[in-house]
């Protein structure tokens, strides 16, 4: 309810009360005065109580509107806080993921170097083993050939 309307209503009631009072005081008899003043007092009392009730209702309405506005504002603050918390969690998770990926990449490089080194050592060992096998074959073949030659020589000496 608009306060201007309440003010106008108060002025109208006060004017009516004042008019009744003026008419009552122009009367010569006391009974006529009391007959006009009594309703004016009752009217003034009822109007005061009525306007007091209206103002109380306005106050409660205003209070409920303010409470609702504060509730909405509190909800917005909670929502913003939740968004901020979520954003911070995401940033933290991204930092953790980047750090984990960096550490994993380092570990992968180390493992790759270790595997590459083992392959190289294995290749060298394999090469040396084949070399050793080759030397054994050459030595065996040479020994076999030398044995046949010595035997053939001995047989040649024995024949003739």
Secondary structure, 3 states (H helix, E strand, C coil): CCHHHHHHHHHHHHHHHHHHHHHHHCCCCHHHHHHHHHHHHHHHHHHHHHHHHHHHHHHHHHHHHHHHHHHHHHHHHHHHHHHHHHHHHHHHHHHHHHHHHHHHHHHHHHHHHHHHHHHHHHHHHHHHHHHHHHHHHHHHHHHHHHHHHHHHHHHHHHHC
